[in-house]
Amino acid sequence: MTVRTRRDTVKYAVRRVVIPDKGVVARQAERLFSQKVRGRLLLITCEDWNGTAFRSNVVVTADPLRRGVE
């Protein structure tokens, strides 16, 4: 995957995709949103709509491959 900004482009490799039950993201927030992992990209979205609420999330973790203007 590639993320482009006004200044440069960063390529990422998806390392992990998980679909945890509702509440797991909140319980693991400190680990998931840690700033100690340099350059990591974390995408979190909702999943499994039951008509009134989402029952789970999709959590995608990616690491940078290289950085530079393309």
C-alpha positions in Angstrom: 0.0 0.0 0.0 1.2 3.5 -0.7 0.4 6.7 1.3 1.1 10.0 -0.5 1.5 13.4 1.2 2.3 16.8 -0.3 5.9 16.2 0.5 6.6 12.5 -0.2 5.4 9.0 -0.6 5.7 6.1 1.9 5.2 2.5 0.9 3.9 0.0 3.4 3.7 -3.8 3.7 0.6 -5.1 5.5 1.8 -7.4 8.2 -1.4 -8.3 10.0 -5.2 -8.1 9.6 -7.4 -9.1 12.5 -11.1 -8.8 13.1 -11.6 -8.6 16.9 -14.9 -8.6 18.7 -16.3 -5.3 19.9 -14.5 -3.9 22.9 -11.1 -5.6 22.1 -9.8 -2.4 20.5 -10.7 -0.4 23.6 -9.1 -2.9 25.9 -5.9 -3.0 23.7 -5.8 0.7 23.0 -2.6 1.4 24.8 -0.7 -1.2 22.8 -2.4 -0.5 19.5 -1.9 3.3 19.6 1.6 3.1 21.1 4.0 5.7 19.7 7.0 3.4 20.4 6.5 1.6 17.1 8.3 4.0 14.6 6.5 4.5 11.3 3.8 1.8 11.7 0.5 2.5 10.0 -2.6 1.3 11.8 -6.0 1.3 10.1 -9.1 0.5 12.2 -12.6 0.4 10.8 -16.0 -1.0 11.9 -17.4 -4.3 10.7 -20.4 -6.7 11.1 -23.3 -4.3 11.3 -26.3 -5.9 12.9 -28.8 -3.2 12.1 -28.2 -1.2 15.3 -24.5 -1.4 16.0 -21.2 -2.7 14.7 -20.1 -6.0 16.5 -16.4 -6.0 15.5 -13.6 -4.0 14.0 -11.0 -4.7 11.3 -7.5 -3.8 12.4 -4.8 -3.6 9.7 -1.2 -3.2 10.8 1.4 -2.1 8.2 5.1 -1.3 8.4 7.0 1.1 6.1 9.1 -0.4 3.3 10.8 2.7 2.0 10.4 6.4 2.0 11.0 8.9 -0.9 9.5 11.0 -3.5 8.1 9.1 -6.5 
